[in-house]
Amino acid sequence: MKALCDIGLIGLAVMGENLVLNMAGKGFQVAVFNRTTARVDEFVNGAAAGFPVKGTYSLAEFAASLSRPRRVMLMVKAGKPVDDMIEQVLPFLETGDIIIDGGNSFFQDTRRRYIFLKDKGLRFVGMGVSGGEEGALRGPSLMPGGDRAAYDEIAPMFTKVAAQVADGPCCSLVGPDGAGHYVKMVHNGIEYSDMQLIAEAYNILRQAGGLSASELHEVFAGWNSGPLDSYLIEITRDIFAVTDPETGRPLVEMILDKAGQKGTGKWTSQNALDLGVPTPAITEAVFARCMSAVKEERVKASAMLAGPQGKWEGDREELIRSVHDALYASKICSYAQGFALLRAAGEEYGWPLRFGEIALLWRGGCIIRARFLDKIRDAFAKEPNLPNLMLDPFFTEVLARAQTPWRSVLKTCRDLGIPTPAFNASLDYYDSYRQAVLPANLIQAQRDYFGAHTYERVDRPGVFHTEWIAK
């Protein structure tokens, strides 16, 4: 091993360990530190045995083991633990050293830390990392934001560590200060919506069509060879093929229907509200997880609240095709909402975001990687200022072809009482966006009536107020 390491990583949970193995496997020498030092021994003598990985047992030893300028990557829990670790490692760093936060930090925290460290002469990169444990080990999607000079210094390493696709590595600087973690946050918001849409498609096929897990496995296998080809469709296919060894039933049927969440989807929805950008499919996906969490209430309500009792009778193959088209159209709406939010954020925070490049970052390694990200890249290559993805000719045509099956599926779900919040939100988003006139005129009249909030007119410019009841 060399006398000094190329990079140091703090935080040896699964993501941290796998990133270290990825880096070391690419020929980089990595120093590691963990607050629980026993974890260092376990890792160095276990999974990392034979790799160029140096275990350290104090932050002083950790910093001393790094070549200058030092590159320190944090893989610790988001929030206060990141601030605490920065404070602890600061005394051992020097002007020009680089700190990289690879956790799921809130982008405003990253902006604050960027300024804090810049004032101390240190450079900071907030790097979104997507792909889960497998991606960290085999090549994640990396979304760095922060200091350009710092990124240029770490790029030779991280472009090798990142997922590789035909267009190049899934790693490039997306913008200054908190832009990287913001892009990761929106990625996760789209991920929430994508997962909810797939779950709703599964539920429709199960409840209305009566498809078994083995039949669903075949359906999703077929879908994954077409325009829906994506990581989430692929793993859903695999899930349906696994049998519970204890009961002999499909394992998915033995899993309690309470979905967890770590907050990034909520952050996306909250920021969308702050910026005034409609993201209904993403937000409904967050609410759907909240609804799943009240399991006990739902069980009680299922015995008390009335609903349709009818049974679907129709052509199953036609239903499968219709759900496919509805899912594809709804996914397009979800991505359109995410990129519209990115556009608004770029304007609000002064980030020169390049949307086609962001689509490429998501082309490999990450959870939402999908075939049609190439089409998103093409859309922004043709029109960098495209206000909404649905206006690109390719997606306009896909959405037009999906109209009949999309609406038919949701009518069926209404008739049968099958909840489809993300599907409905996607179609409502599409229908609202295509309306030249919405009923907001009445809302503005109401606001003027009770609060003298004024209104504009359709026939001439200006701001107006009416005394709605003569005094």
C-alpha positions in Angstrom: 0.0 0.0 0.0 1.0 3.6 -0.6 2.1 5.7 2.3 -0.9 8.0 1.9 -4.5 7.2 0.8 -6.4 8.8 -2.1 -9.5 9.4 -0.2 -11.0 8.8 3.3 -14.5 7.7 4.1 -16.2 8.1 7.5 -19.3 5.9 8.2 -19.2 2.2 7.7 -22.8 1.3 7.3 -23.7 -0.8 4.3 -23.7 2.1 1.8 -20.3 3.3 3.1 -18.7 -0.1 3.1 -19.9 -0.8 -0.5 -18.6 2.5 -1.7 -15.2 1.8 -0.2 -15.1 -1.6 -1.9 -16.1 0.1 -5.2 -13.4 2.7 -4.9 -10.8 0.1 -3.8 -11.8 -2.2 -6.6 -11.1 0.6 -9.1 -7.5 0.9 -7.7 -7.9 3.8 -5.3 -6.5 3.5 -1.8 -9.1 4.3 0.9 -8.7 5.2 4.6 -11.8 4.4 6.7 -13.0 5.6 10.1 -16.1 4.7 12.0 -17.3 6.1 15.4 -17.6 2.5 16.6 -14.0 1.4 16.0 -14.8 -2.3 16.3 -16.6 -1.8 13.0 -13.3 -0.7 11.4 -11.6 -4.0 12.4 -14.6 -6.1 11.3 -14.6 -4.4 7.8 -10.9 -4.3 7.2 -10.4 -7.9 8.2 -13.6 -9.1 6.6 -15.1 -7.7 3.4 -12.2 -5.4 2.7 -9.5 -8.0 3.3 -7.1 -7.9 0.3 -8.2 -4.5 -0.9 -6.2 -1.3 -0.6 -8.2 -0.2 2.5 -6.5 1.3 5.6 -8.3 1.2 8.9 -7.9 4.1 11.3 -9.0 4.5 14.9 -9.0 8.2 15.5 -9.8 11.3 13.4 -6.2 12.5 13.8 -4.9 9.2 12.4 -7.5 9.3 9.7 -6.5 12.8 8.5 -2.8 12.0 8.7 -3.3 9.0 6.4 -4.7 11.1 3.5 -2.7 12.7 0.7 -3.2 16.5 0.2 -5.4 18.1 -0.5 -7.4 15.7 1.7 -10.6 14.2 0.3 -13.0 13.2 3.1 -16.3 11.6 2.3 -19.0 11.4 4.9 -21.5 8.6 4.8 -23.4 9.3 8.0 -27.0 9.8 8.9 -28.5 13.1 7.5 -29.1 16.0 9.8 -27.3 16.8 13.0 -24.9 13.8 12.7 -23.4 15.4 9.6 -22.9 18.7 11.4 -21.4 16.9 14.4 -18.9 15.0 12.2 -17.9 18.1 10.3 -17.1 19.8 13.6 -15.2 16.8 14.8 -13.0 16.4 11.7 -12.4 20.2 11.1 -9.5 20.5 13.5 -7.5 17.9 11.5 -8.0 19.5 8.1 -6.3 22.4 6.3 -7.1 25.1 3.8 -8.0 23.6 0.4 -9.1 20.2 1.8 -12.4 18.8 0.4 -15.3 17.4 2.3 -17.9 15.3 0.4 -21.3 14.6 2.0 -22.6 11.5 0.3 -25.7 11.1 2.5 -29.3 12.0 1.9 -28.9 15.6 3.3 -31.6 18.2 2.9 -30.3 20.6 0.2 -30.7 23.7 2.4 -28.4 22.1 5.0 -25.9 21.6 2.2 -26.1 25.2 1.2 -25.5 26.3 4.7 -22.6 23.9 5.2 -21.1 25.1 1.8 -20.9 28.7 3.1 -19.7 27.6 6.6 -16.8 25.6 5.2 -15.9 28.1 2.5 -15.4 30.8 5.2 -13.0 28.4 6.8 -11.0 27.8 3.6 -12.4 24.3 3.0 -14.2 23.1 -0.1 -17.5 21.2 0.1 -19.3 18.9 -2.3 -22.8 17.7 -1.5 -23.2 14.5 -3.5 -26.4 12.7 -4.0 -25.8 8.9 -4.3 -28.5 6.6 -5.7 -28.6 2.9 -6.4 -28.9 1.4 -3.0 -26.4 -1.2 -1.7 -25.9 -2.8 -5.1 -25.4 0.5 -6.8 -22.9 1.6 -4.2 -20.9 -1.5 -4.9 -21.2 -1.9 -8.6 -21.7 1.7 -9.8 -24.1 4.3 -8.4 -25.6 7.4 -10.0 -23.8 10.3 -8.5 -25.2 13.8 -8.4 -22.5 16.2 -7.0 -23.1 19.8 -6.4 -20.7 22.4 -5.0 -17.3 23.8 -5.6 -16.2 23.5 -9.3 -12.5 23.3 -8.6 -13.1 20.7 -5.9 -15.3 18.6 -8.2 -12.6 18.7 -10.9 -10.1 17.3 -8.4 -12.4 14.4 -7.4 -13.9 13.7 -10.8 -11.2 11.3 -12.0 -12.1 9.1 -9.1 -15.9 9.4 -9.0 -16.4 9.1 -12.7 -14.8 5.7 -12.5 -16.8 4.7 -9.4 -20.1 5.8 -10.9 -22.3 3.6 -13.1 -21.2 3.5 -16.7 -23.6 3.8 -19.7 -23.2 4.2 -23.4 -23.2 8.0 -23.0 -20.5 7.9 -20.3 -20.3 7.9 -16.5 -23.4 8.7 -14.5 -21.6 11.5 -12.7 -21.2 15.2 -13.4 -21.4 18.4 -11.5 -25.0 19.5 -11.6 -24.5 23.0 -10.0 -23.2 25.0 -7.1 -23.8 24.6 -3.3 -26.9 22.4 -2.6 -27.8 21.6 -6.3 -26.5 18.0 -6.0 -28.6 17.1 -3.0 -31.6 18.9 -4.5 -31.4 16.8 -7.7 -31.2 13.7 -5.5 -34.2 14.9 -3.5 -36.3 15.3 -6.8 -35.0 11.9 -7.9 -36.4 10.4 -4.7 -39.7 12.2 -5.2 -40.0 10.7 -8.6 -39.0 7.4 -7.1 -41.9 7.6 -4.6 -44.3 8.3 -7.4 -42.9 5.5 -9.6 -43.2 3.0 -6.9 -46.7 4.0 -6.0 -47.8 3.8 -9.7 -46.3 0.3 -10.0 -48.1 -0.7 -6.8 -51.4 0.6 -8.1 -50.9 -1.3 -11.4 -50.3 -4.4 -9.4 -53.4 -3.8 -7.3 -55.6 -3.3 -10.3 -54.4 -6.5 -12.0 -54.7 -8.4 -8.8 -58.1 -7.1 -7.6 -59.9 -6.5 -10.9 -58.1 -9.0 -13.2 -57.5 -11.7 -10.5 -54.0 -12.3 -11.7 -51.8 -14.6 -9.5 -48.3 -13.8 -8.5 -46.9 -16.1 -11.1 -49.0 -14.5 -13.8 -47.9 -11.0 -12.6 -44.3 -12.2 -12.9 -44.9 -13.0 -16.5 -46.7 -9.7 -17.1 -43.9 -7.6 -15.6 -41.3 -9.6 -17.4 -43.0 -8.7 -20.7 -43.3 -5.1 -19.7 -39.6 -4.9 -18.9 -38.8 -5.7 -22.5 -40.7 -2.8 -23.8 -41.0 1.0 -23.2 -41.6 0.4 -19.4 -38.1 -1.2 -19.2 -36.7 0.1 -15.9 -35.0 -1.0 -12.7 -38.2 -0.8 -10.7 -40.2 -2.9 -13.2 -37.3 -5.4 -13.3 -37.2 -5.9 -9.5 -41.0 -6.1 -9.3 -40.9 -8.9 -11.8 -38.4 -10.7 -9.6 -40.4 -10.1 -6.4 -43.4 -11.9 -7.8 -41.3 -15.0 -8.4 -40.2 -15.5 -4.8 -42.1 -18.0 -2.6 -42.3 -17.7 1.2 -40.5 -20.8 2.5 -42.7 -21.0 5.6 -46.1 -20.9 4.0 -45.5 -21.8 0.4 -47.4 -18.6 -0.7 -45.9 -15.8 -2.8 -43.7 -13.8 -0.3 -45.1 -10.5 -1.4 -48.5 -11.6 -0.1 -47.0 -12.2 3.3 -45.6 -8.7 3.7 -47.6 -6.3 5.8 -49.0 -3.4 3.8 -47.3 -0.6 5.7 -44.8 1.3 3.6 -41.9 3.1 5.3 -40.3 6.4 4.3 -37.2 8.4 5.2 -38.5 11.9 4.3 -37.0 12.8 0.9 -40.4 12.4 -0.8 -41.9 14.7 1.8 -39.1 17.2 1.2 -39.9 17.2 -2.5 -43.5 17.9 -2.0 -42.8 20.6 0.6 -40.4 22.4 -1.6 -42.8 22.1 -4.6 -45.3 24.0 -2.4 -42.7 26.6 -1.5 -42.0 27.2 -5.2 -45.6 27.0 -6.3 -45.0 24.0 -8.7 -47.7 21.4 -9.0 -46.4 17.9 -8.2 -49.6 16.0 -7.5 -48.4 12.5 -8.4 -45.3 12.8 -6.2 -47.3 14.3 -3.3 -50.1 11.7 -3.6 -47.4 9.0 -3.4 -46.2 10.4 -0.1 -49.8 10.6 1.2 -50.3 7.0 0.0 -47.5 5.9 2.3 -49.1 7.8 5.1 -52.4 6.1 4.5 -50.7 2.7 4.5 -49.3 3.5 7.9 -52.7 3.7 9.6 -53.2 -0.1 9.1 -55.3 -0.6 12.3 -57.7 2.2 11.3 -58.1 0.8 7.8 -58.8 -2.7 9.1 -61.6 -1.3 11.3 -62.9 0.9 8.5 -63.0 -2.0 6.1 -65.8 -3.5 8.2 -67.8 -0.3 8.6 -67.6 1.8 5.4 -69.6 1.0 2.4 -68.2 0.6 -1.1 -68.9 -1.0 -4.5 -69.5 -4.7 -4.4 -69.4 -5.4 -8.1 -67.0 -7.8 -9.8 -65.1 -6.9 -12.9 -65.9 -9.0 -16.0 -63.9 -8.4 -19.1 -61.0 -9.4 -21.2 -57.9 -9.9 -19.0 -55.5 -9.3 -21.9 -57.1 -6.0 -22.7 -57.0 -5.0 -19.1 -53.3 -5.8 -18.9 -52.6 -3.7 -22.1 -54.7 -0.8 -20.7 -52.9 -0.9 -17.3 -49.6 -0.9 -19.2 -50.5 2.2 -21.2 -52.0 3.9 -18.1 -48.8 3.2 -16.2 -46.6 4.5 -19.0 -48.6 7.7 -19.4 -48.7 8.3 -15.6 -44.9 7.8 -15.3 -44.4 10.4 -18.0 -46.5 12.8 -16.0 -44.5 12.0 -12.8 -41.2 12.8 -14.6 -42.7 15.9 -16.1 -43.5 17.1 -12.6 -40.0 16.4 -11.4 -38.3 18.3 -14.2 -40.7 21.2 -13.9 -39.7 21.4 -10.2 -36.0 21.3 -11.2 -36.6 24.2 -13.6 -38.2 26.3 -10.9 -35.5 25.5 -8.4 -32.8 26.5 -10.9 -34.5 29.9 -11.3 -35.1 30.3 -7.6 -31.7 29.3 -6.3 -29.6 30.5 -9.2 -28.5 27.1 -10.4 -27.6 26.6 -14.1 -29.1 23.1 -14.2 -28.8 21.1 -17.4 -31.8 18.9 -17.6 -30.6 16.6 -20.4 -27.4 15.9 -18.4 -29.5 15.2 -15.3 -31.5 12.6 -17.3 -28.2 10.9 -18.2 -27.1 10.8 -14.6 -30.3 8.8 -13.9 -29.7 6.5 -16.9 -27.7 4.0 -14.9 -27.0 3.0 -11.3 -30.0 4.7 -9.7 -33.4 3.5 -8.6 -35.4 5.3 -11.3 -33.2 4.3 -14.2 -35.4 3.6 -17.2 -35.2 3.2 -20.9 -37.2 6.3 -21.7 -34.7 8.6 -19.9 -33.0 8.6 -23.3 -36.1 10.3 -24.7 -36.0 12.9 -21.9 -32.4 13.6 -22.7 -33.4 14.0 -26.4 -36.2 16.3 -25.5 -34.0 18.7 -23.7 -31.3 18.5 -26.3 -33.8 19.7 -28.9 -35.3 22.3 -26.6 -33.2 23.3 -23.5 -36.0 25.7 -22.4 -38.8 23.2 -22.7 -41.3 24.3 -20.0 -42.8 20.9 -19.5 -41.8 17.4 -20.7 -45.4 16.7 -21.9 -44.9 19.3 -24.6 -42.1 17.4 -26.4 -43.5 15.8 -29.5 -42.5 12.3 -28.5 -44.2 12.4 -25.2 -47.2 14.4 -26.6 -47.8 11.5 -29.0 -47.4 8.8 -26.3 -49.9 10.6 -24.1 -52.3 11.0 -27.0 -52.2 7.2 -27.7 -52.8 6.4 -24.1 -56.0 8.4 -23.7 -58.6 5.7 -24.1 -56.9 2.9 -22.0 -55.7 5.4 -19.4 -59.2 6.7 -18.8 -60.9 3.3 -19.1 -58.7 1.8 -16.4 -59.5 4.6 -14.0 -63.2 4.4 -14.7 -63.0 0.7 -13.9 -61.2 1.4 -10.7 -63.9 3.9 -9.7 -66.6 1.4 -10.4 -64.9 -1.3 -8.3 -63.7 1.0 -5.5 -60.0 0.3 -6.1 -57.9 3.3 -4.9 -55.5 4.7 -7.5 -54.3 8.1 -6.0 -51.1 8.4 -8.1 -52.9 7.3 -11.3 -55.7 9.8 -10.7 -53.3 12.6 -9.8 -51.3 12.0 -13.0 -54.3 12.1 -15.2 -55.7 15.2 -13.4 -52.3 16.8 -13.9 -52.4 16.1 -17.6 -56.0 17.3 -17.9 -55.4 20.4 -15.9 -52.3 21.3 -17.9 -54.1 21.0 -21.2 -56.9 23.3 -20.2 -56.8 26.8 -21.6 -59.3 27.8 -18.9 -59.6 26.5 -15.3 -62.2 27.4 -12.7 -59.7 29.5 -10.8 -61.6 32.5 -11.9 -64.3 31.6 -9.4 -61.7 31.2 -6.6 -60.3 34.6 -7.4 -63.8 36.1 -7.3 -64.4 34.4 -3.9 -61.1 35.8 -2.6 -62.0 39.3 -3.7 -65.5 38.9 -2.1 -64.3 38.0 1.4 -60.8 39.6 1.4 -60.6 42.3 -1.3 -57.7 40.4 -2.8 -58.5 41.9 -6.3 -58.4 40.1 -9.6 -57.4 40.5 -13.2 -59.7 40.5 -16.2 -59.7 38.5 -19.5 -60.6 41.5 -21.6 -58.1 44.2 -20.5 -55.0 44.7 -18.4 -55.1 46.0 -14.8 -56.0 45.0 -11.3 -59.6 45.2 -10.2 -61.8 45.0 -7.1 -65.6 44.7 -6.9 -68.0 45.5 -4.1 -70.0 42.3 -4.6 -73.0 43.3 -2.5 -74.3 46.9 -2.8 -74.2 48.8 0.4 
